[in-house]
Amino acid sequence: MGISTTAVGLLPTYETIGFAAPVALVVLRLVQGLAIGGEYGGAAIYVAEHAPVNRRGFFTSFIQTTATLGFFVAILVVLACRLSLGEEGFRAWGWRIPFLLSALLVVFSVYLRLKLSESPIFEQMRQAGKVSRAPVRESFGTRQGLGYALYALFGATAGLGCVWYTGQFYALYFLQSVLKVDFLTANVCVAVALALGTPLIVVSGALSDRIGRRPLIVTGLLLAAALYVPIYMGIASATAAHNYVVVTALILAQLIFVALVYGPNAAFLVELFPARLRYTSLSLPYHIGTGIFGGFVPLISLSLVSYTGNIYAGLIYPIAIALMTAAVNVLCLPRTIAVDLSSEFGSTPAASRQIA
């Protein structure tokens, strides 16, 4: 991930190498996307398998904050470069700086990795000879394994991806591309909302340890589906009145939905899968849910706006996915989840608890 991100800052321009430039950019972005699927799964499992049972949601929620914090830091870095270099300098070469700075994060990340050891659960499996030799086949080549992966995708990560992208990325696109708010104002509104809303993710994760993951996730999905249209209508009205405090508040309201869905999600997914297949089974649904369902939110939503001429038509897609995910979560997902993360499918009642 770090190498591909840094390499974006070194890409020759279209004027230099022609169509090879956009092709190389897409390839590097695909590498980033593939990497995040594995990165998230590994991080969530590592933290969850070290965390106390009754605080698993709280500890894993800090992983969830990193995506929002990363977006927040990215906005700050881009704003700093753009304002300090000027529009012409930023377009000419300054856009490379944020990507090149990521090389520092690579060094820091490698240093941390060298200090880490495997989780106790993985060590126990390895010593007992229970590590899966064909995790992909076992995860997706059996009816039970594939069923759990599909549950995770359509009952959690698809809605998660859409709610996350809508509340942050699409909010920014809506301000700039649809309402034509200037770059600085739009980014400041989103950045302030992110700074205020990120701690709510940890609050939601901690709350899930007390009342369960499912109630928070489903509540966040249903609130998003019910309130997106009035929220974006409010953003349009406030923008017309140049009331950017209200605009920021309405973006913050969407981050409440993000917190409810995203905060408990890592613990929810980790508890859904057995130890021997957890990494593979968790990572692919997360990757597809966020990368495909969520990643296409700006493209699909803005295309719907352009096609229909209705500035709120873009909300049809995230609303539909949120409702679908809530329905699958309630109707199809297993009624219990593992408290003992070393357990396999069919864990005993003592090793499980009700999630609905």
C-alpha positions as CSV (number, residue, x, y, z in Angstrom):
1,M,0.0,0.0,0.0
2,G,2.7,2.4,1.0
3,I,4.8,1.7,-2.1
4,S,1.9,2.2,-4.5
5,T,0.8,5.4,-2.7
6,T,4.3,6.9,-2.9
7,A,4.6,5.8,-6.5
8,V,1.6,7.9,-7.5
9,G,3.7,11.0,-6.5
10,L,6.4,9.9,-8.9
11,L,4.2,9.2,-12.0
12,P,5.1,10.9,-15.3
13,T,2.4,13.1,-16.7
14,Y,0.2,12.4,-19.7
15,E,2.2,14.9,-21.7
16,T,5.3,12.8,-21.0
17,I,4.2,9.2,-21.5
18,G,0.7,9.6,-23.0
19,F,-2.0,7.0,-22.1
20,A,0.5,5.0,-20.0
21,A,0.1,7.7,-17.3
22,P,-3.6,7.2,-16.5
23,V,-3.2,3.4,-16.9
24,A,-0.4,3.4,-14.4
25,L,-2.5,5.5,-12.0
26,V,-5.4,3.1,-12.2
27,V,-3.0,0.1,-11.6
28,L,-1.5,1.8,-8.5
29,R,-5.0,2.6,-7.2
30,L,-6.0,-1.0,-7.6
31,V,-2.9,-2.1,-5.7
32,Q,-3.9,0.3,-2.9
33,G,-7.4,-1.1,-2.8
34,L,-6.3,-4.7,-2.7
35,A,-3.9,-3.9,0.1
36,I,-6.5,-2.2,2.3
37,G,-8.7,-5.4,2.2
38,G,-5.8,-7.4,3.8
39,E,-4.7,-4.5,6.0
40,Y,-8.1,-4.0,7.6
41,G,-8.7,-7.7,8.2
42,G,-5.3,-8.2,9.8
43,A,-5.6,-5.2,12.0
44,A,-9.1,-6.0,13.2
45,I,-8.2,-9.6,14.0
46,Y,-5.0,-8.7,15.7
47,V,-6.5,-6.2,18.0
48,A,-9.7,-8.2,18.7
49,E,-7.7,-11.3,19.6
50,H,-5.7,-9.3,22.1
51,A,-8.6,-7.4,23.6
52,P,-10.6,-8.3,26.7
53,V,-13.8,-10.0,25.8
54,N,-16.0,-7.3,27.4
55,R,-14.1,-4.5,25.7
56,R,-13.6,-5.9,22.3
57,G,-15.8,-3.3,20.6
58,F,-14.0,-0.4,22.3
59,F,-10.5,-1.6,21.4
60,T,-11.3,-2.4,17.8
61,S,-13.2,0.9,17.3
62,F,-9.9,2.7,17.3
63,I,-9.1,0.8,14.1
64,Q,-12.3,2.2,12.6
65,T,-11.2,5.8,13.4
66,T,-8.1,5.5,11.2
67,A,-10.0,5.7,7.9
68,T,-11.8,8.9,9.0
69,L,-8.7,10.3,10.5
70,G,-6.8,9.5,7.4
71,F,-9.3,11.4,5.3
72,F,-9.2,14.3,7.7
73,V,-5.3,14.5,7.6
74,A,-5.4,14.2,3.8
75,I,-7.7,17.2,3.6
76,L,-5.4,19.2,5.8
77,V,-2.3,18.2,3.8
78,V,-3.9,19.0,0.5
79,L,-5.3,22.3,1.8
80,A,-1.8,23.3,3.2
81,C,-0.1,22.4,-0.1
82,R,-2.7,24.1,-2.2
83,L,-2.8,27.3,-0.2
84,S,0.9,27.6,0.2
85,L,1.9,26.8,-3.4
86,G,-1.0,28.5,-5.1
87,E,-3.4,27.0,-7.6
88,E,-0.9,27.0,-10.4
89,G,2.0,25.5,-8.4
90,F,-0.3,22.9,-6.9
91,R,-1.5,21.8,-10.3
92,A,2.0,21.8,-11.8
93,W,3.8,19.7,-9.2
94,G,2.5,20.4,-5.6
95,W,-0.2,17.6,-5.9
96,R,2.7,15.1,-5.7
97,I,3.7,16.2,-2.1
98,P,0.9,14.4,-0.2
99,F,1.7,11.1,-2.0
100,L,5.5,11.4,-1.4
101,L,5.0,12.2,2.2
102,S,3.4,8.8,2.6
103,A,6.9,7.3,2.4
104,L,7.4,8.4,6.0
105,L,4.4,6.3,7.0
106,V,5.8,3.3,5.3
107,V,9.0,3.5,7.4
108,F,7.0,4.0,10.6
109,S,4.7,1.1,9.7
110,V,7.6,-1.3,9.0
111,Y,9.2,-0.4,12.3
112,L,6.0,-1.2,14.1
113,R,5.5,-4.5,12.3
114,L,9.0,-5.6,13.3
115,K,8.0,-5.2,17.0
116,L,4.8,-7.2,16.8
117,S,4.3,-10.9,17.5
118,E,1.4,-13.2,16.5
119,S,-1.7,-13.3,18.6
120,P,-2.1,-16.0,21.2
121,I,-4.9,-17.6,19.3
122,F,-2.9,-18.0,16.2
123,E,0.1,-19.4,18.1
124,Q,-2.2,-21.9,19.7
125,M,-3.6,-23.0,16.3
126,R,-0.1,-23.3,14.8
127,Q,1.2,-25.3,17.7
128,A,-1.9,-27.6,17.5
129,G,-1.5,-27.9,13.7
130,K,-4.9,-26.4,13.1
131,V,-3.9,-23.6,10.8
132,S,-5.8,-23.9,7.5
133,R,-3.7,-25.0,4.5
134,A,-6.3,-23.9,2.0
135,P,-8.1,-20.9,3.6
136,V,-9.6,-19.7,0.3
137,R,-11.2,-23.0,-0.5
138,E,-12.4,-23.6,3.1
139,S,-13.7,-20.0,3.3
140,F,-15.6,-19.9,0.0
141,G,-15.6,-23.4,-1.3
142,T,-18.0,-24.8,1.3
143,R,-21.7,-24.0,1.7
144,Q,-21.2,-22.9,5.3
145,G,-18.1,-20.9,4.7
146,L,-19.5,-19.1,1.7
147,G,-22.8,-18.5,3.5
148,Y,-21.0,-16.7,6.3
149,A,-19.0,-14.6,3.8
150,L,-22.1,-13.6,2.0
151,Y,-23.8,-12.8,5.3
152,A,-20.9,-10.5,6.1
153,L,-21.0,-8.8,2.7
154,F,-24.7,-8.2,2.4
155,G,-25.5,-8.0,6.1
156,A,-22.7,-5.6,7.1
157,T,-20.0,-4.4,4.8
158,A,-22.0,-3.3,1.8
159,G,-24.1,-0.9,3.9
160,L,-21.1,0.1,5.9
161,G,-19.2,1.1,2.7
162,C,-22.1,3.1,1.3
163,V,-22.8,4.9,4.6
164,W,-19.1,5.7,5.1
165,Y,-18.6,7.0,1.6
166,T,-21.8,9.0,1.5
167,G,-21.2,10.7,4.8
168,Q,-17.7,11.8,3.9
169,F,-16.7,11.5,0.3
170,Y,-20.1,12.1,-1.3
171,A,-20.8,15.0,1.0
172,L,-17.7,16.7,-0.3
173,Y,-18.5,15.8,-4.0
174,F,-22.0,17.1,-3.5
175,L,-20.8,20.4,-2.2
176,Q,-18.2,20.9,-4.9
177,S,-19.7,19.2,-8.0
178,V,-23.4,19.7,-7.5
179,L,-23.7,22.9,-5.4
180,K,-20.5,24.5,-6.8
181,V,-19.2,25.5,-3.4
182,D,-15.6,26.7,-3.7
183,F,-12.8,24.2,-2.8
184,L,-11.6,25.8,0.4
185,T,-15.1,26.3,1.9
186,A,-16.2,22.7,1.1
187,N,-13.1,21.1,2.5
188,V,-13.1,23.1,5.7
189,C,-16.8,22.2,6.3
190,V,-16.0,18.5,5.9
191,A,-12.7,18.7,7.9
192,V,-14.5,20.3,10.9
193,A,-17.2,17.7,10.8
194,L,-14.7,14.9,10.6
195,A,-12.8,16.3,13.6
196,L,-15.9,16.5,15.7
197,G,-17.4,13.2,14.5
198,T,-14.4,10.9,14.7
199,P,-14.6,10.4,18.5
200,L,-18.2,9.1,18.1
201,I,-16.8,6.0,16.4
202,V,-15.0,5.0,19.7
203,V,-18.2,5.8,21.7
204,S,-20.2,3.6,19.4
205,G,-17.6,0.8,19.7
206,A,-17.7,1.0,23.5
207,L,-21.5,1.1,23.5
208,S,-21.6,-2.1,21.4
209,D,-19.8,-3.9,24.3
210,R,-22.9,-3.2,26.5
211,I,-25.9,-3.5,24.2
212,G,-24.5,-5.5,21.3
213,R,-23.2,-4.8,17.8
214,R,-26.3,-5.6,15.7
215,P,-28.7,-2.9,17.3
216,L,-26.2,-0.1,16.6
217,I,-25.4,-1.3,13.1
218,V,-29.0,-1.7,12.1
219,T,-30.0,1.6,13.7
220,G,-27.3,3.5,11.8
221,L,-28.3,1.9,8.5
222,L,-32.0,2.7,9.0
223,L,-31.3,6.3,10.2
224,A,-29.1,6.9,7.1
225,A,-31.8,5.6,4.8
226,A,-34.5,7.7,6.4
227,L,-32.6,10.9,6.8
228,Y,-30.3,11.3,3.8
229,V,-32.8,13.1,1.6
230,P,-33.8,15.7,4.3
231,I,-30.2,16.2,5.3
232,Y,-29.0,16.9,1.7
233,M,-32.0,19.1,1.1
234,G,-30.9,21.0,4.2
235,I,-27.3,21.2,2.9
236,A,-28.6,22.7,-0.3
237,S,-30.8,25.3,1.5
238,A,-28.0,26.2,3.9
239,T,-25.5,26.6,1.0
240,A,-27.9,28.9,-0.8
241,A,-28.0,31.0,2.3
242,H,-24.2,30.8,2.8
243,N,-24.8,29.3,6.2
244,Y,-21.9,26.9,6.4
245,V,-22.2,26.3,10.1
246,V,-25.5,24.5,9.3
247,V,-23.8,22.7,6.4
248,T,-21.1,21.5,8.7
249,A,-23.7,20.4,11.3
250,L,-25.5,18.4,8.7
251,I,-22.4,16.6,7.6
252,L,-21.7,15.9,11.2
253,A,-25.1,14.3,11.5
254,Q,-24.1,11.8,8.8
255,L,-21.0,11.0,10.8
256,I,-23.3,9.8,13.6
257,F,-24.7,7.2,11.1
258,V,-21.1,6.3,10.2
259,A,-20.2,5.9,13.9
260,L,-23.2,3.7,14.6
261,V,-22.5,1.4,11.6
262,Y,-18.7,1.6,11.6
263,G,-17.8,1.7,15.3
264,P,-18.9,-1.9,16.2
265,N,-18.1,-3.4,12.7
266,A,-14.6,-4.7,13.3
267,A,-15.7,-6.6,16.4
268,F,-18.9,-7.8,14.7
269,L,-17.0,-9.3,11.7
270,V,-14.2,-10.8,13.8
271,E,-16.8,-12.5,16.0
272,L,-18.7,-13.9,13.0
273,F,-15.9,-16.1,11.7
274,P,-14.0,-19.1,13.1
275,A,-10.3,-18.6,14.1
276,R,-8.8,-20.8,11.3
277,L,-10.6,-19.0,8.5
278,R,-11.1,-15.6,10.1
279,Y,-8.5,-13.6,8.2
280,T,-9.5,-14.7,4.7
281,S,-13.2,-14.9,5.4
282,L,-13.3,-11.4,6.9
283,S,-11.0,-9.6,4.5
284,L,-12.8,-10.4,1.2
285,P,-16.3,-9.3,2.2
286,Y,-14.8,-6.1,3.7
287,H,-12.8,-5.4,0.6
288,I,-15.9,-5.9,-1.7
289,G,-18.3,-4.0,0.6
290,T,-16.1,-1.0,1.0
291,G,-14.2,-1.0,-2.3
292,I,-17.0,-2.0,-4.6
293,F,-20.3,-1.0,-3.0
294,G,-18.9,1.9,-1.1
295,G,-16.3,3.0,-3.7
296,F,-18.8,3.3,-6.4
297,V,-21.0,5.7,-4.4
298,P,-19.5,8.9,-5.9
299,L,-19.6,7.6,-9.5
300,I,-23.1,6.1,-9.3
301,S,-24.6,8.9,-7.3
302,L,-23.2,11.7,-9.4
303,S,-24.2,9.8,-12.6
304,L,-27.7,9.6,-11.3
305,V,-27.7,13.3,-10.7
306,S,-26.4,14.0,-14.2
307,Y,-28.9,11.6,-15.8
308,T,-32.0,12.7,-14.0
309,G,-31.2,16.4,-13.4
310,N,-32.4,15.9,-9.8
311,I,-29.7,16.8,-7.4
312,Y,-31.0,14.4,-4.8
313,A,-31.3,11.4,-7.2
314,G,-27.8,10.3,-6.2
315,L,-29.0,9.3,-2.8
316,I,-31.1,6.5,-4.2
317,Y,-28.1,4.2,-4.4
318,P,-26.8,4.5,-0.8
319,I,-30.4,4.4,0.6
320,A,-31.2,1.2,-1.3
321,I,-28.0,-0.5,-0.1
322,A,-28.5,0.6,3.5
323,L,-32.0,-0.8,3.5
324,M,-30.9,-4.1,1.9
325,T,-28.0,-4.5,4.4
326,A,-30.3,-3.8,7.4
327,A,-32.8,-6.4,6.1
328,V,-30.2,-9.0,5.6
329,N,-28.6,-8.3,9.0
330,V,-31.9,-8.7,10.8
331,L,-33.4,-11.6,8.8
332,C,-30.4,-13.7,7.7
333,L,-27.4,-13.3,10.0
334,P,-26.9,-15.9,12.8
335,R,-28.6,-15.2,16.0
336,T,-25.5,-15.7,18.1
337,I,-21.9,-14.7,17.7
338,A,-18.7,-16.2,19.3
339,V,-17.4,-14.6,22.4
340,D,-14.5,-17.1,22.5
341,L,-12.6,-16.1,19.4
342,S,-10.8,-19.5,19.3
343,S,-14.2,-21.2,18.6
344,E,-15.2,-22.7,15.3
345,F,-18.6,-22.7,13.5
346,G,-21.3,-24.2,15.7
347,S,-19.8,-22.9,18.9
348,T,-21.5,-23.9,22.1
349,P,-23.9,-21.6,23.9
350,A,-21.3,-21.0,26.5
351,A,-19.0,-19.6,23.8
352,S,-21.7,-17.5,22.2
353,R,-24.1,-14.7,23.0
354,Q,-27.3,-13.4,21.5
355,I,-26.9,-10.5,19.0
356,A,-30.6,-9.8,18.5
